[in-house]
């Protein structure tokens, strides 16, 4: 679930190149599907929660991203969010994620997604090493009318993580309510390492759970409305690791 001028420009250039390379057909003919698809999203959230922990100080955040996918299954993308590091300037006020990978079916009803994600904080001004890499993988499959995903992300030893590592495993479950635009969702995650919610909240425990329950609805085309209840294990700090109700207003295009 992060944008930059460079990322937006690169996506716009590639999109323009694809359109320019497409042959012109007479009116009434149907263009063949493009081998490359460019999509985007923007959103306003009442609180930016990353694996249950607020990265916006409990305040609203503006988010958006662009993805470029090839028919082979390979993709690249970028996603950005405003953040609030409590005035420390350790992370600055922007998070920018750049990622790439492959996603596709590996068996009937089973989809694999593998890739590498680079977390960047371009506005931090203390000269600290805050950027880090995180490989990830997930499997998505159907459970009757529901869709389930199990996945893992592992940030190996890096300077930004204090030369330590972090493992995150999770499962997501979503089910649409028949004859309505509403989807119900649930999430459960477990962190073992330097990004564990209890450790971030000041305890000595470097492992902990995060969870959420929510509902969303797509209306008026690509407009999405959502609300979720988010919680984490460990000490409760207001606007950071306390339980929260998060509202989302987003648009996909």
Backbone as CSV, one residue per row, in Angstrom:
resi,resn,N_x,N_y,N_z,CA_x,CA_y,CA_z,C_x,C_y,C_z
1,UNK,0.691,-0.454,0.000,0.000,0.000,0.000,1.089,0.716,0.000
2,UNK,3.479,7.626,-2.218,4.882,7.540,-2.573,5.137,7.982,-4.027
3,UNK,5.260,9.250,-4.378,5.524,9.698,-5.752,6.667,10.705,-5.780
4,UNK,7.246,10.884,-6.938,8.296,11.888,-7.130,8.174,12.454,-8.527
5,UNK,8.746,13.656,-8.742,8.736,14.259,-10.071,9.438,13.334,-11.056
6,UNK,10.569,12.765,-10.629,11.310,11.870,-11.521,10.448,10.676,-11.912
7,UNK,9.774,10.065,-10.933,8.940,8.901,-11.223,7.768,9.259,-12.110
8,UNK,7.125,10.390,-11.821,5.992,10.809,-12.644,6.441,11.124,-14.061
9,UNK,7.581,11.787,-14.189,8.073,12.138,-15.512,8.422,10.890,-16.314
10,UNK,9.094,9.938,-15.672,9.464,8.707,-16.374,8.232,7.956,-16.835
11,UNK,7.223,7.895,-15.989,5.995,7.201,-16.371,5.307,7.920,-17.518
12,UNK,5.289,9.257,-17.464,4.639,10.026,-18.519,5.370,9.845,-19.845
13,UNK,6.707,9.823,-19.788,7.491,9.637,-21.017,7.216,8.264,-21.619
14,UNK,7.239,7.228,-20.782,6.994,5.892,-21.294,5.589,5.768,-21.852
15,UNK,4.618,6.358,-21.140,3.240,6.312,-21.616,3.118,6.997,-22.972
16,UNK,3.769,8.162,-23.115,3.719,8.886,-24.384,4.377,8.084,-25.486
17,UNK,5.507,7.421,-25.163,6.212,6.624,-26.167,5.357,5.466,-26.648
18,UNK,4.662,4.830,-25.725,3.794,3.717,-26.101,2.686,4.189,-27.020
19,UNK,2.082,5.338,-26.670,0.988,5.859,-27.501,1.511,6.299,-28.866
20,UNK,2.707,6.887,-28.877,3.247,7.368,-30.142,3.596,6.214,-31.061
21,UNK,3.982,5.078,-30.478,4.373,3.927,-31.288,3.187,3.137,-31.796
22,UNK,1.999,3.391,-31.240,0.820,2.633,-31.642,0.359,3.086,-33.017
23,UNK,0.017,2.147,-33.899,-0.432,2.524,-35.239,-1.789,3.201,-35.196
24,UNK,-2.039,4.063,-36.157,-3.310,4.770,-36.249,-4.261,3.944,-37.103
25,UNK,-5.478,3.715,-36.597,-6.468,2.927,-37.306,-7.609,3.817,-37.783
26,UNK,-8.266,3.342,-38.799,-9.424,4.075,-39.293,-10.523,4.041,-38.250
27,UNK,-11.386,5.051,-38.270,-12.469,5.134,-37.311,-13.336,3.878,-37.392
28,UNK,-13.674,3.352,-36.241,-14.520,2.166,-36.201,-13.730,0.903,-35.966
29,UNK,-12.389,0.919,-36.229,-11.580,-0.254,-35.958,-11.248,-0.326,-34.470
30,UNK,-11.022,-1.516,-33.992,-10.682,-1.724,-32.583,-9.187,-1.901,-32.433
31,UNK,-8.559,-1.074,-31.584,-7.130,-1.193,-31.351,-6.838,-2.462,-30.559
32,UNK,-5.759,-3.151,-30.881,-5.380,-4.323,-30.081,-4.946,-3.876,-28.696
33,UNK,-5.069,-4.727,-27.709,-4.639,-4.343,-26.355,-3.162,-4.034,-26.325
34,UNK,-2.791,-3.008,-25.564,-1.397,-2.602,-25.475,-0.615,-3.591,-24.624
35,UNK,0.661,-3.792,-24.985,1.517,-4.683,-24.208,1.918,-4.051,-22.881
36,UNK,1.818,-2.724,-22.788,2.194,-1.997,-21.575,0.984,-1.225,-21.065
37,UNK,0.720,-1.353,-19.787,-0.400,-0.640,-19.168,0.126,0.290,-18.086
38,UNK,-0.304,1.538,-18.126,0.078,2.532,-17.125,-1.153,2.883,-16.306
39,UNK,-1.038,2.784,-14.985,-2.149,3.113,-14.105,-1.647,3.972,-12.951
40,UNK,-2.561,4.644,-12.306,-2.175,5.515,-11.195,-3.236,5.568,-10.129
41,UNK,-2.888,6.164,-9.018,-3.819,6.305,-7.908,-3.423,7.491,-7.044
42,UNK,-4.412,8.131,-6.462,-4.199,9.203,-5.491,-5.157,8.973,-4.335
43,UNK,-4.787,9.431,-3.155,-5.649,9.209,-1.996,-5.344,10.222,-0.908
44,UNK,-6.347,10.467,-0.098,-6.200,11.200,1.154,-6.617,10.245,2.266
45,UNK,-5.744,10.055,3.242,-6.049,9.166,4.362,-6.031,9.981,5.648
46,UNK,-6.854,9.577,6.600,-6.906,10.305,7.873,-5.689,10.028,8.738
47,UNK,-4.950,8.966,8.414,-3.736,8.599,9.155,-2.973,7.595,8.301
48,UNK,-1.684,7.838,8.079,-0.867,6.904,7.312,-0.299,5.860,8.263
49,UNK,-0.873,4.665,8.224,-0.431,3.573,9.085,0.369,2.569,8.256
50,UNK,1.626,2.379,8.635,2.492,1.406,7.982,2.656,0.226,8.922
51,UNK,2.030,-0.898,8.552,2.050,-2.091,9.389,1.606,-1.769,10.803
52,UNK,0.564,-0.951,10.872,-0.074,-0.606,12.134,0.475,0.617,12.825
53,UNK,1.674,1.072,12.453,2.327,2.200,13.111,2.123,3.465,12.282
54,UNK,1.733,4.568,12.940,1.494,5.814,12.211,2.798,6.465,11.798
55,UNK,2.912,6.796,10.514,4.050,7.545,10.002,3.671,8.986,9.669
56,UNK,2.461,9.384,10.066,2.022,10.760,9.825,1.646,11.450,11.136
57,UNK,2.122,10.914,12.250,1.839,11.528,13.534,0.374,11.498,13.918
58,UNK,-0.370,10.540,13.372,-1.792,10.468,13.648,-2.616,11.453,12.852
59,UNK,-1.983,12.188,11.939,-2.668,13.210,11.144,-2.897,12.714,9.714
60,UNK,-3.715,13.428,8.936,-3.970,13.029,7.548,-2.707,13.072,6.696
61,UNK,-2.737,12.306,5.618,-1.617,12.257,4.675,-2.153,12.211,3.250
62,UNK,-1.371,12.752,2.334,-1.679,12.714,0.905,-0.773,11.671,0.265
63,UNK,-1.347,10.816,-0.566,-0.604,9.703,-1.133,-0.914,9.544,-2.612
64,UNK,-0.032,8.896,-3.330,-0.287,8.637,-4.739,0.803,7.801,-5.355
65,UNK,0.480,7.176,-6.474,1.464,6.335,-7.120,1.165,6.095,-8.584
66,UNK,2.161,5.558,-9.273,2.037,5.204,-10.688,2.664,3.835,-10.888
67,UNK,1.998,2.978,-11.651,2.501,1.645,-11.967,2.562,1.464,-13.483
68,UNK,3.598,0.779,-13.936,3.746,0.419,-15.348,3.907,-1.088,-15.410
69,UNK,2.956,-1.762,-16.057,2.957,-3.223,-16.108,3.025,-3.701,-17.551
70,UNK,3.814,-4.739,-17.778,3.924,-5.352,-19.096,3.102,-6.628,-19.120
71,UNK,2.640,-7.006,-20.303,1.809,-8.196,-20.417,2.534,-9.478,-19.996
72,UNK,3.858,-9.437,-19.930,4.638,-10.584,-19.480,4.505,-10.816,-17.981
73,UNK,4.006,-9.803,-17.259,3.885,-9.896,-15.813,4.874,-9.024,-15.065
74,UNK,5.901,-8.536,-15.749,6.875,-7.664,-15.092,6.280,-6.265,-14.912
75,UNK,6.668,-5.610,-13.814,6.131,-4.284,-13.524,7.161,-3.455,-12.759
76,UNK,6.995,-2.143,-12.856,7.731,-1.192,-12.034,6.730,-0.158,-11.548
77,UNK,7.062,0.504,-10.458,6.143,1.513,-9.955,6.774,2.375,-8.886
78,UNK,6.051,3.410,-8.527,6.476,4.293,-7.452,5.242,4.743,-6.688
79,UNK,5.411,4.921,-5.392,4.300,5.341,-4.519,4.860,6.271,-3.469
80,UNK,4.149,7.349,-3.178,4.654,8.322,-2.222,3.601,8.766,-1.239
81,UNK,4.058,9.231,-0.088,3.150,9.721,0.945,3.811,10.840,1.724
82,UNK,3.006,11.792,2.143,3.498,12.759,3.125,3.615,12.040,4.465
83,UNK,4.628,12.404,5.252,4.830,11.790,6.556,5.134,12.882,7.580
84,UNK,5.168,12.508,8.840,5.487,13.429,9.927,6.378,12.679,10.902
85,UNK,7.653,13.075,10.980,8.586,12.375,11.864,8.713,13.040,13.227
86,UNK,7.707,13.845,13.580,7.705,14.476,14.895,8.667,15.633,15.034
87,UNK,9.076,16.210,13.899,9.968,17.363,13.939,11.429,17.018,14.131
88,UNK,11.786,15.731,14.059,13.185,15.345,14.266,14.031,15.525,13.012
89,UNK,13.392,15.627,11.853,14.072,15.700,10.553,14.862,14.438,10.239
90,UNK,14.621,13.367,10.998,15.319,12.118,10.724,14.867,11.526,9.402
91,UNK,13.541,11.582,9.139,13.000,11.058,7.886,12.500,12.155,6.961
92,UNK,12.330,13.368,7.463,11.789,14.436,6.637,10.280,14.386,6.594
93,UNK,9.714,14.874,5.489,8.250,14.927,5.397,7.698,14.196,4.179
94,UNK,8.530,13.388,3.512,8.079,12.637,2.345,8.685,11.234,2.376
95,UNK,7.860,10.243,2.110,8.347,8.891,1.851,8.126,8.587,0.384
96,UNK,9.122,8.023,-0.257,9.038,7.661,-1.664,9.478,6.214,-1.813
97,UNK,8.595,5.402,-2.333,8.910,3.988,-2.551,9.020,3.714,-4.048
98,UNK,10.074,3.014,-4.428,10.266,2.583,-5.811,10.378,1.068,-5.803
99,UNK,9.672,0.418,-6.701,9.638,-1.042,-6.663,9.538,-1.616,-8.071
100,UNK,9.879,-2.887,-8.172,9.759,-3.615,-9.425,9.688,-5.090,-9.130
101,UNK,9.029,-5.834,-10.029,8.907,-7.264,-9.805,8.145,-7.956,-10.903
102,UNK,7.656,-9.118,-10.580,6.861,-9.924,-11.511,5.661,-10.484,-10.791
103,UNK,4.517,-10.488,-11.461,3.291,-11.040,-10.909,2.558,-11.803,-11.999
104,UNK,2.093,-13.010,-11.650,1.360,-13.798,-12.623,0.900,-15.118,-12.048
105,UNK,0.046,-15.827,-12.780,-0.457,-17.125,-12.303,0.628,-18.195,-12.357
106,UNK,0.689,-19.007,-11.316,1.644,-20.120,-11.278,0.915,-21.456,-11.206
107,UNK,-0.385,-21.421,-10.978,-1.243,-22.595,-10.977,-2.670,-22.078,-11.055
108,UNK,-3.611,-22.971,-11.272,-5.000,-22.547,-11.381,-5.457,-21.893,-10.080
109,UNK,-5.875,-20.639,-10.181,-6.372,-19.918,-9.016,-5.304,-19.440,-8.062
110,UNK,-4.027,-19.517,-8.468,-2.925,-19.130,-7.587,-2.016,-18.137,-8.297
111,UNK,-1.831,-16.962,-7.716,-1.022,-15.901,-8.311,0.173,-15.589,-7.421
112,UNK,1.341,-15.539,-8.033,2.581,-15.218,-7.329,2.996,-13.789,-7.649
113,UNK,3.489,-13.084,-6.631,4.027,-11.733,-6.811,5.359,-11.661,-6.078
114,UNK,6.447,-11.385,-6.811,7.771,-11.263,-6.196,8.410,-9.970,-6.688
115,UNK,9.170,-9.320,-5.810,9.798,-8.079,-6.230,10.728,-7.514,-5.178
116,UNK,11.201,-6.313,-5.452,12.111,-5.602,-4.569,11.616,-4.179,-4.395
117,UNK,11.564,-3.723,-3.143,11.062,-2.388,-2.829,12.165,-1.567,-2.180
118,UNK,12.298,-0.317,-2.620,13.310,0.605,-2.094,12.594,1.754,-1.405
119,UNK,12.776,1.866,-0.096,12.184,2.948,0.684,13.158,4.127,0.700
120,UNK,12.659,5.301,0.287,13.487,6.503,0.248,12.819,7.619,1.052
121,UNK,13.659,8.468,1.655,13.176,9.639,2.395,13.964,10.843,1.902
122,UNK,13.577,11.385,0.745,14.412,12.376,0.056,14.516,13.727,0.747
123,UNK,13.642,14.044,1.718,13.684,15.370,2.338,14.341,15.364,3.704
124,UNK,14.856,14.212,4.160,15.570,14.221,5.445,16.844,15.043,5.283
125,UNK,17.175,15.843,6.307,18.286,16.775,6.137,19.346,16.656,7.229
126,UNK,19.405,15.499,7.886,20.440,15.305,8.896,21.630,14.522,8.362
127,UNK,21.555,14.115,7.103,22.634,13.342,6.525,22.655,11.898,6.974
128,UNK,21.616,11.474,7.662,21.556,10.094,8.140,21.220,9.158,6.985
129,UNK,21.665,7.903,7.114,21.347,6.881,6.112,20.009,6.269,6.486
130,UNK,18.938,6.694,5.797,17.592,6.255,6.165,16.944,5.367,5.112
131,UNK,17.539,5.271,3.921,16.935,4.488,2.847,17.313,3.017,2.987
132,UNK,16.369,2.135,2.637,16.686,0.709,2.717,15.883,-0.089,1.699
133,UNK,16.361,-1.314,1.437,15.759,-2.225,0.466,15.012,-3.342,1.185
134,UNK,13.947,-3.829,0.527,13.165,-4.920,1.104,12.602,-5.819,0.004
135,UNK,13.174,-6.996,-0.216,12.561,-7.965,-1.129,11.246,-8.478,-0.544
136,UNK,10.310,-8.851,-1.429,9.014,-9.328,-0.960,8.485,-10.412,-1.889
137,UNK,7.557,-11.201,-1.357,6.888,-12.236,-2.142,5.535,-12.529,-1.514
138,UNK,4.549,-12.852,-2.354,3.224,-13.188,-1.840,2.524,-14.150,-2.794
139,UNK,1.561,-14.891,-2.244,0.691,-15.773,-3.007,-0.751,-15.377,-2.741
140,UNK,-1.538,-15.260,-3.800,-2.955,-14.918,-3.686,-3.786,-16.043,-4.274
141,UNK,-4.848,-16.420,-3.554,-5.681,-17.531,-4.004,-7.111,-17.318,-3.523
142,UNK,-8.035,-18.053,-4.142,-9.454,-17.927,-3.814,-9.815,-18.896,-2.700
143,UNK,-10.688,-18.420,-1.800,-11.280,-19.254,-0.758,-12.795,-19.100,-0.863
144,UNK,-13.388,-19.864,-1.791,-14.814,-19.674,-2.047,-15.045,-18.290,-2.621
145,UNK,-15.937,-17.498,-2.004,-16.190,-16.144,-2.514,-15.135,-15.131,-2.088
146,UNK,-14.212,-15.556,-1.233,-13.199,-14.645,-0.717,-11.879,-14.822,-1.456
147,UNK,-10.999,-13.841,-1.286,-9.651,-13.902,-1.840,-8.660,-13.707,-0.710
148,UNK,-7.681,-14.574,-0.624,-6.697,-14.516,0.453,-5.295,-14.333,-0.110
149,UNK,-4.471,-13.624,0.643,-3.073,-13.419,0.283,-2.207,-13.719,1.493
150,UNK,-1.146,-14.462,1.284,-0.129,-14.664,2.312,1.194,-14.187,1.734
151,UNK,1.966,-13.502,2.542,3.189,-12.946,2.000,4.239,-12.687,3.058
152,UNK,5.425,-12.322,2.592,6.536,-12.010,3.474,7.415,-10.957,2.832
153,UNK,8.033,-10.135,3.663,8.995,-9.129,3.213,10.170,-9.164,4.173
154,UNK,11.372,-9.183,3.627,12.555,-9.297,4.478,13.549,-8.193,4.146
155,UNK,13.747,-7.294,5.096,14.762,-6.255,4.962,16.044,-6.774,5.610
156,UNK,17.034,-7.081,4.794,18.290,-7.637,5.285,19.109,-6.569,6.010
157,UNK,20.215,-6.973,6.620,21.072,-6.043,7.372,21.474,-4.858,6.508
158,UNK,21.161,-3.649,6.985,21.501,-2.430,6.265,21.764,-1.319,7.271
159,UNK,22.536,-0.318,6.841,22.902,0.774,7.739,21.678,1.513,8.256
160,UNK,20.672,1.700,7.388,19.472,2.423,7.796,18.703,1.702,8.891
161,UNK,18.931,0.406,9.022,18.260,-0.391,10.045,19.199,-0.703,11.214
162,UNK,20.253,0.090,11.349,21.199,-0.136,12.427,21.991,-1.412,12.263
163,UNK,22.245,-1.778,11.000,22.949,-3.020,10.674,22.240,-4.245,11.246
164,UNK,20.925,-4.135,11.317,20.083,-5.257,11.731,19.122,-5.582,10.597
165,UNK,18.296,-6.609,10.803,17.352,-6.986,9.763,15.931,-6.944,10.306
166,UNK,14.965,-7.201,9.417,13.561,-7.185,9.811,12.763,-8.107,8.894
167,UNK,11.995,-8.994,9.509,11.130,-9.909,8.777,9.679,-9.567,9.050
168,UNK,8.886,-9.486,7.982,7.453,-9.218,8.125,6.685,-10.281,7.355
169,UNK,5.778,-10.975,8.042,4.907,-11.957,7.402,3.464,-11.549,7.669
170,UNK,2.591,-11.821,6.712,1.229,-11.331,6.853,0.245,-12.189,6.060
171,UNK,-1.015,-12.005,6.382,-2.094,-12.575,5.587,-3.205,-11.541,5.466
172,UNK,-3.773,-11.445,4.280,-4.895,-10.546,3.998,-6.070,-11.371,3.495
173,UNK,-7.259,-10.947,3.844,-8.475,-11.623,3.399,-9.489,-10.575,2.976
174,UNK,-10.076,-10.762,1.795,-11.085,-9.831,1.308,-12.253,-10.573,0.690
175,UNK,-13.453,-10.046,0.886,-14.645,-10.666,0.316,-15.643,-9.566,-0.046
176,UNK,-16.179,-9.653,-1.258,-17.172,-8.693,-1.705,-18.559,-9.114,-1.281
177,UNK,-19.371,-8.169,-0.857,-20.760,-8.435,-0.520,-21.563,-8.476,-1.809
178,UNK,-22.237,-9.594,-2.112,-22.960,-9.723,-3.386,-23.964,-8.592,-3.609
179,UNK,-24.024,-8.159,-4.872,-24.975,-7.140,-5.318,-24.743,-5.779,-4.663
180,UNK,-23.541,-5.551,-4.151,-23.183,-4.248,-3.580,-21.769,-3.907,-4.039
181,UNK,-21.366,-2.639,-3.938,-19.984,-2.265,-4.273,-19.046,-2.400,-3.075
182,UNK,-19.507,-3.038,-2.007,-18.762,-3.074,-0.745,-17.880,-4.321,-0.649
183,UNK,-16.656,-4.121,-0.210,-15.723,-5.211,0.064,-15.283,-5.147,1.516
184,UNK,-15.341,-6.279,2.204,-14.858,-6.380,3.576,-13.447,-6.960,3.563
185,UNK,-12.594,-6.496,4.466,-11.206,-6.952,4.457,-10.681,-7.135,5.873
186,UNK,-9.729,-8.037,5.994,-9.051,-8.254,7.252,-7.571,-8.452,7.005
187,UNK,-6.758,-8.086,7.977,-5.308,-8.179,7.836,-4.699,-8.568,9.165
188,UNK,-3.704,-9.449,9.125,-2.930,-9.807,10.305,-1.465,-9.907,9.897
189,UNK,-0.598,-9.172,10.595,0.816,-9.184,10.284,1.660,-9.426,11.516
190,UNK,2.853,-9.949,11.290,3.790,-10.211,12.383,5.165,-9.712,11.976
191,UNK,5.765,-8.893,12.829,7.095,-8.346,12.574,8.093,-8.914,13.562
192,UNK,9.249,-9.311,13.056,10.349,-9.777,13.899,11.600,-9.023,13.469
193,UNK,12.017,-8.054,14.289,13.191,-7.268,13.923,13.088,-5.835,14.403
194,UNK,13.890,-4.973,13.796,14.031,-3.604,14.279,12.817,-2.723,14.001
195,UNK,11.886,-3.179,13.155,10.688,-2.389,12.851,9.457,-2.913,13.585
196,UNK,9.654,-3.777,14.571,8.531,-4.314,15.337,7.845,-3.190,16.111
197,UNK,6.512,-3.137,16.096,5.802,-2.058,16.797,6.186,-1.894,18.266
198,UNK,6.308,-2.979,19.062,6.695,-2.764,20.466,8.060,-2.098,20.611
199,UNK,9.023,-2.501,19.766,10.359,-1.916,19.837,10.336,-0.444,19.442
200,UNK,9.574,-0.107,18.401,9.460,1.283,17.979,8.810,2.141,19.056
201,UNK,7.953,1.515,19.874,7.254,2.249,20.932,8.066,2.349,22.212
202,UNK,9.284,1.791,22.214,10.162,1.976,23.362,10.371,0.772,24.244
203,UNK,9.726,-0.362,23.938,9.956,-1.555,24.742,11.184,-2.296,24.225
204,UNK,11.546,-3.381,24.900,12.692,-4.177,24.461,12.276,-5.360,23.605
205,UNK,10.998,-5.492,23.328,10.479,-6.618,22.543,10.619,-6.301,21.059
206,UNK,11.390,-7.122,20.342,11.603,-6.865,18.915,10.702,-7.723,18.036
207,UNK,9.525,-8.058,18.524,8.542,-8.764,17.713,7.150,-8.311,18.127
208,UNK,6.200,-8.387,17.204,4.848,-7.966,17.541,3.895,-8.081,16.376
209,UNK,2.613,-8.090,16.701,1.548,-8.227,15.720,0.949,-6.872,15.358
210,UNK,0.397,-6.793,14.152,-0.488,-5.691,13.772,-1.689,-6.284,13.061
211,UNK,-2.814,-5.591,13.092,-4.044,-6.119,12.509,-4.954,-4.979,12.077
212,UNK,-5.891,-5.305,11.215,-6.902,-4.327,10.804,-8.134,-5.044,10.283
213,UNK,-9.270,-4.399,10.435,-10.547,-4.829,9.882,-11.153,-3.627,9.190
214,UNK,-11.650,-3.820,7.956,-12.154,-2.663,7.244,-13.200,-2.995,6.208
215,UNK,-13.725,-1.930,5.617,-14.697,-2.036,4.540,-14.425,-0.906,3.552
216,UNK,-14.631,-1.196,2.283,-14.431,-0.183,1.253,-15.489,-0.350,0.177
217,UNK,-15.694,0.722,-0.572,-16.678,0.694,-1.651,-16.177,1.547,-2.802
218,UNK,-16.328,1.033,-4.014,-15.977,1.780,-5.217,-17.244,2.373,-5.809
219,UNK,-17.248,3.680,-5.943,-18.419,4.389,-6.460,-17.963,5.371,-7.527
220,UNK,-18.882,5.772,-8.369,-18.612,6.794,-9.389,-17.356,6.482,-10.193
221,UNK,-17.291,5.252,-10.688,-16.136,4.868,-11.490,-14.986,4.405,-10.631
222,UNK,-13.924,5.230,-10.555,-12.734,4.819,-9.819,-12.630,5.388,-8.422
223,UNK,-13.667,6.074,-7.927,-13.625,6.667,-6.597,-13.824,5.592,-5.541
224,UNK,-12.924,5.544,-4.568,-12.986,4.524,-3.528,-13.092,5.175,-2.160
225,UNK,-14.045,4.693,-1.359,-14.224,5.144,0.013,-13.948,3.966,0.931
226,UNK,-13.187,4.195,1.995,-12.861,3.094,2.887,-12.726,3.538,4.324
227,UNK,-12.922,2.591,5.232,-12.712,2.839,6.651,-12.192,1.549,7.269
228,UNK,-11.237,1.653,8.184,-10.677,0.466,8.817,-10.273,0.775,10.252
229,UNK,-10.299,-0.264,11.051,-9.828,-0.179,12.429,-8.470,-0.860,12.487
230,UNK,-7.458,-0.132,12.972,-6.075,-0.601,12.946,-5.521,-0.672,14.358
231,UNK,-4.804,-1.752,14.644,-4.186,-1.881,15.956,-2.855,-2.590,15.871
232,UNK,-2.033,-2.416,16.923,-0.737,-3.096,17.015,-0.532,-3.593,18.429
233,UNK,0.379,-4.547,18.547,0.763,-5.082,19.843,1.862,-4.211,20.446
234,UNK,1.842,-4.057,21.780,2.889,-3.310,22.452,2.365,-2.048,23.109
235,UNK,3.271,-1.197,23.616,2.862,0.047,24.267,2.054,0.933,23.326
236,UNK,1.048,1.606,23.879,0.190,2.485,23.091,0.647,3.929,23.252
237,UNK,1.099,4.522,22.150,1.516,5.920,22.134,0.571,6.684,21.215
238,UNK,-0.020,7.739,21.731,-1.020,8.504,20.982,-0.437,9.018,19.669
239,UNK,-1.154,8.751,18.580,-0.716,9.203,17.267,0.455,8.448,16.715
240,UNK,0.744,7.263,17.295,1.893,6.489,16.817,1.580,4.995,16.824
241,UNK,1.377,4.419,18.000,1.081,2.988,18.085,-0.249,2.714,18.779
242,UNK,-1.083,3.726,18.921,-2.408,3.514,19.494,-3.352,2.952,18.435
243,UNK,-4.424,2.293,18.869,-5.444,1.828,17.934,-6.095,3.054,17.285
244,UNK,-6.490,2.892,16.021,-7.037,4.026,15.288,-8.058,3.584,14.262
245,UNK,-8.997,4.450,13.985,-9.919,4.292,12.866,-9.394,5.166,11.729
246,UNK,-9.126,4.548,10.590,-8.524,5.238,9.460,-9.520,5.303,8.309
247,UNK,-9.772,6.510,7.819,-10.655,6.714,6.677,-9.823,7.023,5.441
248,UNK,-10.292,6.557,4.286,-9.574,6.753,3.024,-10.535,7.241,1.942
249,UNK,-10.096,8.227,1.198,-10.781,8.683,-0.011,-9.779,8.637,-1.139
250,UNK,-10.001,7.745,-2.110,-9.020,7.553,-3.156,-9.623,7.484,-4.548
251,UNK,-8.750,7.583,-5.529,-9.175,7.509,-6.930,-8.113,6.749,-7.723
252,UNK,-8.558,5.809,-8.542,-7.670,5.077,-9.431,-7.940,5.493,-10.867
253,UNK,-6.902,5.516,-11.671,-7.074,5.945,-13.070,-6.064,5.254,-13.963
